[in-house]
Amino acid sequence: MATTAKKATPTNVCCAADGGKSAAAVAGVRREAASAFASAVDWSVPSATAEDLQDKKAAAMTSVIRPEPSSNAATKGIQVMPRAQTVHPLDPLSAAEISVAVATVRAAGATPEVRDGMRFIEVVLLEPDKHVVALADAYFFSPFQPSLLPRTKGGLTIPSKLPPRRARLVVYNKKSNETSIWIVELTQVHATTRGGHHRGKVISSTVVLDVQPPMDAVEYAECEAVVKDYPPFIEAMKKRGIDDMDLVMVDPWCVGYHRESDSPSRRLAKPLIFCRTESDCPLENGYARPVEGIHVLVDMQNMVVIEFEDRKFVPLPPADPLRNYTPGETRGGVDRSDVKPLQIVQPEGPSFRVNGRYVEWQKWNFRVGFTPREGLVIHSVAYVDGSRGRRPIAHRLSFVEMVVPYGDPNDPHYRKNAFDAGEDGLGKNAHSLKKGCDCLGYIKYFDAHFTNFTGGVETTENCVCLHEEDCGILWKHQDWRTGLAEVRRSRRLTVSFICTVANYEYGFYWHFYQDGKIEAEVKLTGILSLGALQPGETRKYGTTIAPGLYAPVHQHFFVARMDMAVDCKPGEAHNQVVEVNVKVEEPGKDNVHNNAFYAEETLLRSELEAMRDCDPFSARHWIIRNTRTVNRNGQLTGYKLVPGSNCLPLAGPEAKFMRRAAFLKHNLWVTQYERGEDFPGGEFPNQNPRVGEGLASYVKQNRSLEEADIVLWYVFGITHVPRLEDWPVMPVERIGFMLQPHGFFNCSPAVDVPPNACETDAKENDAKDNSGAKSIPSAVMAKL
């Protein structure tokens, strides 16, 4: 793993410092870029109303930008900027911006009591309209891409600067138990860093009724301390032979919503209890000794235990000698000795280039974002395709929710149905990869900034990892007549982060391939959430792991939200989704040999039609197509979503957790893009009493999808029946899906990947050895 000092140095190709170039030279670059894009081959399907549509888009563009007057501004064409912008509209908030946003909101509190009660759950960038992003990428940030803007009659006057960035804050008031959402405009953030006053402006503030925001790590720590100091709890632990409360672990879990008493009028947690074994192990596995039979309910607003009952005495499981996972003797074992070093060497550095958060690699380009809730976000994904230039594929890719329901009906396991993004935050629980990294080779890291519960700013260094990986064979063919072969090795660019939510670890990955594929992958590892058994007891709803220990069956579901833009510039709504099912031809004159099958396409015309499930029996997949762009055969260009392994919830229709997780009822949902429709279970799933909030409500509008700005919501899951081999720490399980080009290119985009250096040297040596034509192998000659 590379140290901080060895981080990749980004190639500085930004216009932030133009090295003394004149404004005229910069404008010339822009004019050249515009000319190059204008001369690109146009594969669009002609439309009678194309000009009218472009004029409307231009009008929309000017409506979201506030142009600034300039004495030398031309009435037509491009207005030259005095200088480039330094912060892209999609860059995550900096530490200074978070500080300004928090200070602005705190200063706006009506009374000292209100200000004192403010707790900051989330401070994130309020992402701008897609037209603002297009303007920024066209004229303010390298590489300049004027083709992103719609062409208009008479040209378009460009403002001298972009609109101010805005922050969106979720604030919980600990004294009033109210949740509010604030929008703050960030005008002069640098003032705070120089000791001046903050320059934020409150645009709006709204109290959101009947909700509870996500929990915070500070609350979890306070909850643990409160429970461990509670006298009846101390007595209950003494009954189980535990006097040292330092050995006790209290994992607060959100209560979910099971009955009226769980309503969001109170902020509640129902902890799970564990107890470490005294040992010399530096990382003693406390999850190996679950404490059962104790019911605890904590009021997280006032931080007091409001319900306590020692319902059933269950002896602590005996210390399992196989419970720990640290190296060698520290866990009481011996490590294998035959593992030789494996080094990944890139003597000329990486093939990717990074400028701020803009990444270019093997014709791919995109921006890296990050939020406390979703973690890694990929913005503005595009592929540079020769004379066709930059071709957009997606506006935004992220993992927006995950749900882990357990299948044991016994207490406390029936309540275990965590919404790890909406109740906790994947990004807020992300690791610093300085403490252990799965990346090898030449690595570029990105830091992440968050607010803590009291409004301070915390930075997770090396939070996101960007690196290249060898990925086996890309393609190969050998001519059996001549024995000559061509082979190319595949490499992929991987962007990832890892988070820990209580006992489990989750790694989230986006892989970009040289043949135009995008793979989404989740890696699951960590420690099983166990239950305790009475002597001689077994449970049908789990696997016995060790004496007195069992692991309940459960499922892990993930939701990927993909705001697609296949061959669509910002503001264009020219996508549709087609479902493909492979069918067997009926016996008859068209299938006399009974071998015929074919792919049948069905257009998903509306949101209610587009609630779909995977079907491996028909090789079902879905294609996102551009309705106005074609390939060389006249077919609509597209990308297809290819499912991996998947499942649906193994729960009855009246299962309590399904009230909040109605989106798990289908593997695929498709919606028309609407600002604010960001999360499949709604923004506040914690203790949510409303049935079907989020996706299930969005699609009731039944908007048309025949030609629209399309958002895909893909739900994928894994059913985990634990094994003994999953203990004490679970080997990685993988799950995911693929986005593949489908008629997007005119041929394989990977045909131009050059041979490896070792392959070229081998061919040259082979030619020298043979000094002539390669002889045909005798076996081949015999066949001929």
C-alpha positions in Angstrom: 0.0 0.0 0.0 1.3 3.4 -0.9 2.0 5.9 1.9 0.5 9.4 1.9 3.9 10.7 0.6 3.6 8.4 -2.4 0.2 9.5 -3.5 -0.2 10.0 -7.2 0.6 13.5 -8.4 -2.2 14.6 -10.6 -1.3 15.9 -14.1 -2.2 19.6 -14.0 -4.1 20.3 -17.1 -6.6 22.6 -15.5 -7.0 26.2 -16.7 -6.9 27.5 -13.1 -3.4 28.7 -13.7 -2.9 29.6 -17.4 0.8 30.2 -17.1 0.6 33.8 -18.4 -1.5 33.0 -21.5 -3.5 35.9 -22.8 -7.3 35.9 -22.7 -7.3 35.9 -26.5 -5.2 32.7 -26.4 -7.7 31.0 -24.0 -10.6 32.1 -26.2 -8.8 30.7 -29.2 -8.5 27.3 -27.5 -12.2 27.4 -26.9 -13.0 28.4 -30.5 -10.8 25.5 -31.7 -12.6 23.1 -29.4 -16.0 24.3 -30.6 -14.9 23.9 -34.2 -13.5 20.4 -33.6 -16.8 19.3 -32.1 -18.8 20.9 -34.7 -16.9 19.1 -37.4 -17.5 15.7 -35.8 -19.6 13.1 -37.6 -23.3 13.6 -36.7 -25.1 10.3 -36.3 -28.3 11.7 -34.9 -31.6 10.8 -36.3 -33.0 13.9 -38.1 -36.1 15.4 -36.5 -38.5 18.0 -37.8 -38.6 19.8 -34.5 -34.9 19.5 -33.6 -34.2 23.3 -34.0 -37.2 24.2 -31.8 -36.0 21.8 -29.1 -32.5 23.2 -29.2 -33.9 26.8 -28.8 -35.9 25.7 -25.8 -32.8 24.1 -24.2 -30.9 27.3 -24.8 -33.7 29.2 -23.1 -33.6 26.8 -20.2 -29.8 27.3 -20.0 -30.0 31.1 -19.7 -32.8 30.8 -17.1 -30.6 28.9 -14.6 -27.5 31.1 -15.1 -27.3 34.6 -13.8 -25.2 36.5 -16.4 -23.0 39.3 -15.2 -22.7 42.4 -17.3 -19.3 43.2 -18.7 -18.1 46.3 -20.5 -16.4 44.3 -23.2 -19.1 41.7 -23.6 -20.1 40.9 -27.1 -23.7 40.7 -28.1 -23.1 37.4 -29.9 -20.6 34.6 -29.6 -18.5 33.7 -26.6 -17.8 36.1 -23.8 -14.2 35.8 -22.6 -13.7 35.0 -18.9 -11.3 37.1 -16.9 -10.1 33.9 -15.2 -11.0 30.3 -14.8 -13.0 28.9 -11.8 -11.1 26.8 -9.3 -14.0 24.7 -7.8 -16.1 22.7 -10.1 -19.9 22.8 -9.4 -19.9 19.1 -8.6 -16.8 19.0 -6.3 -17.8 17.9 -2.8 -17.9 20.7 -0.2 -14.4 21.6 1.2 -13.7 21.8 4.9 -13.9 25.6 4.7 -17.3 25.5 2.9 -18.7 23.1 5.5 -17.5 25.4 8.3 -19.2 28.4 6.6 -22.5 26.5 6.1 -22.6 25.4 9.7 -21.7 28.9 11.0 -24.4 30.5 8.8 -27.1 28.2 10.0 -26.1 28.5 13.6 -26.1 32.3 13.4 -29.6 32.2 11.9 -31.0 30.4 14.9 -33.9 32.3 16.4 -32.9 32.1 20.0 -29.8 31.0 22.0 -31.7 27.9 23.1 -32.3 26.9 19.4 -28.7 27.5 18.5 -27.5 25.5 21.5 -29.7 22.5 20.6 -28.5 22.3 16.9 -26.9 19.0 15.9 -25.6 18.7 12.4 -26.5 15.4 10.8 -25.4 16.1 7.2 -23.8 19.0 5.3 -23.6 18.3 1.6 -23.3 20.0 -1.7 -26.7 21.0 -3.2 -25.9 19.7 -6.7 -26.7 22.3 -9.3 -29.0 21.9 -12.3 -27.5 19.8 -15.2 -27.3 22.9 -17.4 -24.9 24.6 -14.9 -22.7 21.5 -15.0 -22.8 21.6 -18.8 -21.8 25.3 -18.8 -18.9 24.6 -16.4 -17.6 21.7 -18.5 -18.0 23.7 -21.7 -16.2 26.9 -20.9 -14.8 27.0 -17.3 -12.9 23.7 -16.8 -10.4 21.7 -18.8 -10.9 19.9 -21.1 -13.2 22.5 -22.6 -16.2 20.8 -24.2 -18.5 23.5 -25.9 -20.4 20.7 -27.7 -22.2 20.1 -24.3 -24.2 23.2 -24.8 -27.1 23.4 -27.3 -26.5 25.2 -30.5 -28.6 28.4 -30.8 -29.2 30.9 -33.5 -27.0 33.9 -33.0 -24.7 32.2 -30.4 -24.8 32.2 -26.6 -23.4 34.8 -24.3 -21.5 33.1 -21.5 -21.4 34.7 -18.0 -18.0 35.6 -16.5 -18.5 33.2 -13.6 -20.7 30.4 -12.4 -23.5 30.7 -9.8 -22.4 30.5 -6.2 -22.3 27.0 -4.7 -24.9 26.0 -2.2 -24.9 23.6 0.8 -27.8 21.6 2.0 -27.9 20.9 5.7 -29.9 18.4 7.7 -30.1 19.7 11.3 -31.6 17.9 14.3 -32.5 20.0 17.3 -31.7 17.9 20.4 -33.9 20.1 22.6 -37.1 20.3 20.5 -36.7 16.9 18.7 -37.2 18.7 15.4 -35.5 18.0 12.1 -35.0 20.8 9.6 -33.5 21.3 6.2 -31.5 24.4 5.4 -30.1 25.7 2.0 -27.1 28.0 2.3 -25.5 29.9 -0.5 -21.7 30.0 -0.2 -20.4 33.3 -1.5 -17.0 34.0 0.0 -15.8 30.9 1.7 -12.2 32.0 1.8 -13.0 34.8 4.3 -13.2 32.3 7.3 -9.8 30.9 6.5 -8.3 34.4 6.8 -10.0 35.1 10.2 -12.8 37.1 8.7 -16.5 36.6 9.0 -18.4 33.9 7.2 -20.1 34.8 4.0 -22.9 32.4 3.8 -26.5 33.3 3.1 -29.5 31.3 4.2 -31.8 30.7 1.2 -34.4 28.6 2.9 -35.1 26.6 6.1 -37.9 24.1 6.5 -39.0 22.0 9.5 -39.8 18.5 8.4 -42.5 17.0 10.5 -42.8 13.4 11.7 -39.3 12.2 10.8 -36.1 11.1 12.5 -32.8 11.8 10.7 -29.9 9.3 10.6 -28.1 8.5 13.8 -24.6 9.8 14.5 -21.5 8.1 15.9 -21.4 10.5 18.8 -24.9 9.4 19.8 -23.9 5.7 19.6 -20.9 6.4 21.9 -23.1 8.2 24.4 -25.8 5.5 24.2 -23.2 2.8 25.1 -22.0 4.8 28.0 -25.5 5.4 29.3 -26.4 1.7 29.1 -23.2 0.6 30.8 -23.8 3.0 33.7 -27.4 1.9 34.2 -27.6 0.0 37.6 -30.2 -2.6 36.5 -28.0 -3.4 33.5 -24.9 -3.8 35.7 -26.9 -6.2 37.9 -28.1 -8.2 34.9 -24.5 -8.5 33.7 -23.3 -9.7 37.1 -25.9 -12.5 37.0 -24.1 -13.6 33.8 -20.7 -13.5 35.6 -19.5 -10.1 34.2 -18.3 -7.5 36.7 -15.9 -5.6 34.4 -18.0 -3.2 32.3 -15.0 -2.4 30.1 -15.5 -5.8 28.5 -19.1 -5.0 27.5 -20.0 -3.8 24.0 -23.3 -2.0 23.4 -24.2 -1.7 19.7 -27.1 0.7 19.3 -29.5 -0.2 16.5 -32.3 2.0 15.2 -35.7 0.6 16.3 -37.1 0.6 12.8 -40.9 0.8 12.8 -42.9 -2.2 14.2 -45.7 -0.5 16.2 -47.1 2.9 17.1 -44.6 3.2 20.1 -41.8 3.3 17.5 -43.1 6.5 15.9 -40.7 9.4 15.3 -42.1 11.5 18.1 -39.3 10.0 20.1 -35.7 9.3 18.9 -35.1 5.7 19.9 -32.5 3.0 19.8 -32.6 -0.7 20.8 -29.1 -1.9 21.5 -27.6 -5.3 21.0 -25.2 -6.4 23.8 -21.9 -8.3 23.5 -19.1 -9.1 25.9 -15.4 -9.6 25.1 -13.3 -12.3 26.7 -10.3 -11.3 28.7 -7.2 -12.2 26.7 -3.9 -10.9 25.4 -5.3 -10.6 21.8 -4.9 -6.9 20.6 -8.2 -7.1 18.8 -10.4 -9.4 20.9 -13.6 -10.4 19.0 -16.4 -9.3 21.2 -19.1 -10.4 18.7 -18.2 -14.0 19.7 -20.2 -13.6 23.0 -23.7 -12.2 22.4 -25.7 -11.3 25.5 -29.3 -12.4 25.1 -32.4 -12.0 27.2 -31.9 -8.4 28.1 -34.3 -5.8 26.7 -33.1 -2.2 26.6 -34.7 0.9 24.9 -32.9 4.2 24.9 -34.3 7.7 24.4 -31.5 9.1 22.2 -32.8 12.7 22.5 -32.5 12.9 26.2 -30.0 10.0 26.4 -31.7 8.0 29.1 -32.8 4.3 29.4 -36.6 4.4 29.2 -37.3 0.6 29.2 -35.3 -2.2 30.7 -36.2 -5.8 31.4 -34.0 -8.9 32.1 -36.5 -11.2 30.4 -34.7 -14.4 30.1 -31.5 -15.7 31.5 -29.3 -17.1 28.7 -25.8 -18.1 29.8 -22.9 -16.4 28.0 -21.5 -18.7 25.4 -18.1 -20.2 26.3 -15.0 -18.6 24.9 -14.5 -20.0 21.4 -10.8 -20.8 20.8 -11.3 -20.0 17.1 -12.9 -16.6 17.7 -10.0 -14.3 16.8 -8.5 -13.3 13.5 -5.3 -11.4 14.3 -1.9 -12.6 13.0 -0.3 -15.8 14.2 0.3 -16.3 17.9 -1.9 -13.3 18.9 -4.9 -15.3 18.0 -3.5 -18.6 19.3 -2.6 -20.0 15.9 0.2 -20.2 13.3 0.2 -18.3 9.9 1.0 -20.2 6.7 4.7 -19.7 5.7 4.7 -20.3 1.9 3.2 -17.0 0.7 5.8 -15.3 -1.5 5.7 -11.5 -2.2 3.5 -10.4 -5.1 4.3 -6.9 -6.3 2.4 -4.7 -8.7 4.9 -2.5 -10.6 4.1 0.4 -12.9 7.6 1.8 -13.7 6.2 4.6 -15.9 3.4 5.5 -13.5 -0.3 5.0 -14.1 -2.3 5.4 -17.3 -4.8 7.6 -15.7 -4.7 11.4 -15.3 -6.3 13.3 -12.4 -7.0 17.0 -12.3 -8.7 17.8 -9.0 -11.6 15.3 -9.1 -11.7 15.0 -12.9 -10.3 11.6 -14.1 -9.3 10.5 -17.6 -8.3 7.0 -18.4 -8.4 4.9 -21.6 -11.0 7.2 -23.4 -13.1 7.3 -20.2 -13.6 10.5 -18.2 -15.7 11.2 -15.2 -15.7 13.1 -11.9 -15.3 11.7 -8.4 -17.8 12.9 -5.8 -18.6 11.8 -2.2 -21.5 12.3 0.2 -22.0 11.2 3.9 -25.0 9.1 3.0 -24.0 7.4 -0.3 -20.3 7.5 -0.1 -18.7 7.4 -3.5 -20.5 9.2 -6.3 -19.5 9.1 -10.0 -20.5 12.1 -12.0 -20.6 12.9 -15.8 -19.5 9.5 -17.1 -18.5 9.8 -20.8 -16.4 7.9 -23.4 -14.3 9.7 -26.1 -15.1 7.9 -29.3 -12.8 9.1 -32.1 -14.5 11.4 -34.6 -17.7 11.3 -32.6 -16.1 13.0 -29.7 -17.2 12.8 -26.1 -20.2 10.6 -25.8 -22.1 10.8 -22.4 -23.3 7.6 -20.8 -24.5 8.6 -17.3 -25.0 11.8 -15.3 -24.6 10.2 -11.9 -23.9 6.8 -10.5 -24.1 5.8 -6.8 -25.3 3.3 -4.2 -28.2 5.0 -2.5 -29.5 2.4 0.0 -28.9 -1.0 1.5 -31.2 -3.1 3.7 -30.2 -6.1 5.8 -33.3 -8.1 7.1 -32.8 -11.1 9.3 -34.9 -14.2 9.1 -35.1 -15.3 12.7 -38.5 -14.5 14.3 -37.0 -14.7 17.9 -36.2 -11.6 19.9 -34.1 -9.6 19.3 -33.3 -10.8 15.8 -36.7 -10.1 14.2 -35.9 -6.4 14.8 -32.7 -6.5 12.9 -33.5 -4.9 9.5 -30.9 -2.1 9.2 -31.1 0.6 6.5 -27.4 1.2 6.6 -27.4 4.2 4.2 -30.6 5.9 5.4 -30.2 5.2 9.2 -26.4 5.5 9.5 -24.7 6.7 6.3 -22.3 4.7 4.2 -20.0 7.7 3.6 -19.9 8.7 7.3 -18.7 5.2 8.1 -16.0 5.0 5.4 -12.5 4.0 6.3 -9.3 5.9 5.9 -7.4 3.5 3.6 -4.2 4.5 5.3 -5.2 1.8 7.9 -5.3 -1.1 5.4 -6.0 -1.0 1.7 -7.1 -3.5 -0.9 -5.5 -1.4 -3.7 -2.1 -2.3 -5.1 0.2 -0.5 -7.5 0.1 3.2 -8.3 -2.8 4.7 -6.2 -4.5 8.0 -6.2 -6.4 8.8 -3.1 -9.2 11.3 -2.4 -10.0 12.7 1.0 -13.6 13.2 2.3 -14.8 16.0 4.6 -17.8 15.7 6.9 -19.5 17.6 9.7 -19.6 15.9 13.1 -22.6 16.0 15.4 -21.7 19.3 16.9 -20.8 21.1 13.7 -17.1 20.6 13.6 -15.4 19.4 10.4 -13.7 16.0 10.3 -11.6 14.7 7.4 -11.2 11.1 6.4 -7.9 10.9 4.6 -7.4 8.5 1.7 -11.1 7.7 1.8 -11.5 6.9 -1.9 -9.0 4.7 -3.8 -8.4 5.0 -7.6 -6.1 2.5 -9.3 -5.6 0.2 -12.3 -5.9 -3.5 -12.1 -4.8 -6.3 -14.5 -8.0 -8.2 -15.4 -6.9 -11.3 -17.4 -7.5 -11.7 -21.1 -9.3 -8.9 -22.9 -9.6 -10.8 -26.2 -7.7 -13.5 -28.1 -7.7 -15.5 -31.3 -5.3 -18.0 -32.9 -5.5 -18.9 -36.5 -5.4 -22.7 -36.5 -4.0 -22.9 -40.1 -1.0 -20.7 -39.5 -0.6 -20.9 -35.7 -0.4 -17.2 -35.5 -2.2 -15.6 -32.6 -3.2 -12.2 -31.3 -4.0 -11.6 -27.7 -4.6 -8.6 -25.5 -4.6 -8.3 -21.8 -7.4 -6.4 -20.1 -7.0 -3.8 -17.5 -9.6 -1.9 -15.6 -9.8 1.4 -13.7 -11.3 0.9 -10.2 -12.8 3.6 -7.9 -13.8 2.3 -4.5 -14.3 2.9 -0.8 -14.9 0.7 2.2 -17.1 1.3 5.2 -17.9 -0.5 8.5 -21.4 -0.6 9.9 -21.2 -2.3 13.3 -20.0 -5.9 12.6 -20.0 -5.9 8.8 -17.7 -4.4 6.2 -18.8 -3.4 2.7 -16.6 -2.4 -0.2 -18.2 -0.5 -3.0 -16.6 -0.5 -6.4 -17.1 1.0 -9.9 -14.9 -0.7 -12.5 -14.3 0.8 -16.0 -13.1 -1.5 -18.7 -11.3 -0.9 -22.0 -14.2 -2.5 -24.0 -16.7 0.1 -22.8 -18.2 -1.9 -19.9 -18.9 -0.5 -16.5 -19.2 -2.9 -13.6 -20.8 -2.1 -10.2 -19.6 -4.5 -7.4 -20.1 -4.8 -3.7 -17.8 -6.9 -1.5 -19.1 -8.1 1.8 -16.9 -9.1 4.7 -16.6 -8.6 8.4 -18.0 -10.5 11.3 -21.3 -12.4 11.5 -24.0 -11.0 13.9 -24.6 -13.9 16.2 -27.1 -15.1 18.8 -26.6 -17.2 21.9 -28.1 -20.6 22.5 -29.2 -22.4 25.6 -27.2 -25.6 26.3 -28.5 -28.3 23.9 -30.6 -25.8 21.9 -30.6 -25.5 18.1 -32.4 -23.0 15.8 -33.8 -23.8 12.4 -33.4 -20.1 11.5 -29.6 -20.1 11.5 -26.3 -22.1 11.6 -24.6 -23.3 14.7 -21.1 -21.8 14.5 -19.6 -23.0 17.8 -20.9 -24.3 21.2 -23.6 -21.9 22.4 -23.3 -19.7 19.2 -25.4 -19.5 16.1 -25.6 -17.1 13.1 -29.2 -16.3 11.9 -30.0 -16.4 8.2 -30.3 -13.0 6.6 -30.2 -11.1 3.4 -28.3 -8.1 2.1 -29.9 -5.8 -0.4 -28.3 -2.9 -2.3 -29.8 -0.2 -4.5 -27.8 1.4 -7.3 -29.3 4.7 -8.6 -28.2 5.4 -12.2 -29.2 8.7 -13.7 -28.5 7.7 -17.3 -27.7 9.9 -20.3 -26.8 7.5 -23.2 -25.7 9.9 -26.0 -27.6 12.7 -24.3 -26.2 16.1 -23.7 -27.3 17.9 -20.5 -30.9 19.0 -20.8 -31.7 16.4 -23.5 -34.3 13.7 -22.6 -33.9 11.2 -25.4 -33.6 7.9 -23.6 -35.9 4.9 -23.2 -35.7 1.5 -21.7 -36.4 -1.8 -23.6 -36.7 -5.2 -21.8 -35.2 -8.1 -23.7 -36.4 -11.7 -23.1 -35.0 -14.7 -25.0 -37.8 -17.0 -26.1 -37.9 -20.5 -27.6 -39.7 -20.6 -31.0 -42.8 -22.7 -31.0 -42.5 -26.0 -32.9 -43.7 -25.7 -36.5 -42.7 -24.5 -39.9 -40.5 -21.8 -38.5 -38.7 -24.3 -36.1 -38.7 -27.7 -37.9 -35.5 -28.7 -36.1 -36.7 -27.6 -32.6 -33.6 -25.5 -32.0 -34.8 -22.0 -32.7 -34.8 -19.2 -30.1 -34.8 -15.4 -30.4 -34.6 -12.2 -28.4 -37.9 -10.3 -28.0 -37.9 -6.7 -27.1 -40.6 -4.8 -25.1 -40.6 -1.1 -24.6 -41.3 0.0 -21.1 -43.7 2.9 -21.8 -44.4 4.1 -18.3 -43.2 3.9 -14.7 -45.8 1.4 -13.6 -44.9 -0.8 -16.5 -41.2 -0.6 -15.6 -41.4 -2.4 -12.2 -39.6 -5.5 -13.3 -37.8 -8.6 -11.9 -34.9 -10.6 -13.0 -35.6 -13.8 -14.9 -32.6 -16.1 -15.6 -34.9 -18.5 -17.5 -35.3 -15.9 -20.3 -31.8 -14.3 -19.9 -33.7 -11.1 -19.1 -31.8 -7.8 -19.4 -32.6 -4.2 -20.1 -31.3 -1.8 -22.7 -31.2 2.0 -22.2 -31.4 3.5 -25.7 -31.1 6.9 -27.3 -34.1 7.5 -29.4 -32.4 9.9 -31.8 -28.9 8.5 -32.3 -27.9 5.5 -34.4 -24.9 3.4 -35.2 -23.6 2.5 -38.7 -26.3 0.0 -39.2 -29.1 2.5 -38.4 -29.8 0.9 -35.0 -30.4 3.0 -31.9 -27.4 3.3 -29.7 -27.6 1.9 -26.2 -26.2 0.4 -23.0 -27.6 -2.7 -21.4 -28.0 -3.6 -17.8 -26.9 -7.2 -17.3 -28.0 -8.6 -13.9 -25.7 -10.7 -11.8 -26.9 -13.2 -9.2 -29.9 -11.7 -7.4 -32.9 -12.5 -5.1 -36.1 -11.0 -3.7 -37.0 -10.6 0.0 -37.8 -13.9 1.7 -40.5 -12.4 3.9 -44.2 -12.4 4.0 -46.3 -9.5 2.5 -47.0 -8.2 6.0 -43.4 -8.1 7.2 -42.9 -5.0 9.2 -39.7 -3.9 7.5 -41.4 -4.0 4.1 -43.4 -1.0 5.1 -40.3 1.1 4.8 -38.6 -1.1 2.1 -41.4 -1.4 -0.6 -38.6 -0.9 -3.2 -37.4 -4.4 -2.5 -40.5 -5.9 -4.1 -38.9 -5.5 -7.6 -35.3 -5.8 -8.9 -35.7 -2.9 -11.4 -37.5 0.4 -11.2 -37.4 3.1 -13.9 -38.4 6.7 -13.2 -38.4 9.9 -15.1 -35.8 12.2 -13.6 -37.2 14.6 -11.0 -35.1 16.7 -8.7 -35.5 15.6 -5.1 -36.3 11.9 -5.9 -33.0 10.7 -4.6 -33.6 7.8 -2.3 -35.7 4.6 -2.7 -37.1 4.6 0.8 -37.5 8.4 1.0 -35.0 10.7 2.7 -35.8 9.7 6.3 -36.4 5.9 6.6 -35.4 5.9 10.3 -38.6 5.2 12.3 -40.6 6.0 9.3 -44.3 5.2 10.0 -45.5 5.9 6.4 -46.0 2.9 4.1 -44.2 2.8 0.7 -42.5 6.2 0.9 -39.9 6.7 -1.8 -39.8 4.7 -5.0 -43.2 3.1 -4.5 -44.7 6.6 -4.3 -42.6 8.1 -7.1 -44.0 5.7 -9.7 -47.6 6.3 -8.8 -47.3 9.4 -11.0 -46.9 6.9 -13.9 -44.9 9.3 -16.0 -44.1 8.5 -19.6 -40.7 6.7 -20.3 -41.0 6.5 -24.1 -38.6 9.4 -24.5 -37.4 10.8 -21.2 -34.5 11.7 -18.9 -34.2 8.2 -17.4 -33.2 7.1 -13.9 -32.6 3.4 -13.3 -32.9 1.9 -9.8 -31.4 -1.6 -9.7 -32.1 -3.6 -6.6 -29.7 -6.6 -6.1 -29.3 -8.9 -3.1 -27.7 -11.9 -1.7 -29.2 -14.5 0.7 -26.7 -15.4 3.4 -27.1 -18.9 5.0 -24.0 -18.7 7.2 -21.2 -21.4 7.0 -18.7 -22.4 9.6 -16.1 -21.1 7.1 -17.6 -17.6 7.6 -16.2 -17.6 11.1 -14.4 -15.8 12.8 -14.2 -13.3 9.9 -16.1 -13.8 6.7 -14.1 -14.2 3.4 -15.3 -11.7 0.8 -18.6 -12.4 -1.0 -19.1 -10.5 -4.3 -22.3 -9.3 -5.9 -23.0 -6.8 -8.6 -24.1 -6.1 -12.2 -22.8 -4.8 -15.5 -23.5 -2.0 -17.8 -22.4 -3.1 -21.3 -22.4 -1.1 -24.6 -25.2 -2.5 -26.9 -24.9 -1.0 -30.4 -23.3 2.0 -28.9 -20.1 1.5 -30.9 -19.7 0.5 -34.5 -17.4 -2.4 -33.6 -15.4 -3.6 -30.6 -13.9 -0.5 -28.9 -11.1 -2.8 -27.5 -9.7 -3.7 -30.9 -7.2 -0.8 -30.7 -5.6 -1.9 -27.4 -1.9 -2.5 -28.1 -0.1 -5.7 -27.4 1.8 -6.0 -24.1 5.5 -5.3 -24.4 6.4 -8.9 -23.4 4.1 -10.2 -26.2 5.7 -8.0 -28.8 9.2 -9.1 -27.7 8.2 -12.8 -27.9 6.9 -12.3 -31.4 10.1 -10.6 -32.5 12.2 -13.4 -30.9 10.0 -16.0 -32.5 10.4 -14.4 -35.9 14.2 -14.4 -35.5 14.3 -18.0 -34.5 12.2 -19.2 -37.5 13.7 -16.7 -39.9 10.9 -17.4 -42.3 7.3 -18.4 -42.5 5.9 -20.3 -39.5 5.5 -24.0 -40.2 2.1 -25.5 -39.9 1.9 -28.1 -37.1 1.8 -31.7 -38.2 -1.6 -32.3 -36.6 -3.1 -29.4 -38.5 -1.5 -30.7 -41.7 -3.0 -34.1 -41.2 -6.4 -32.5 -40.9 -5.9 -30.5 -44.1 
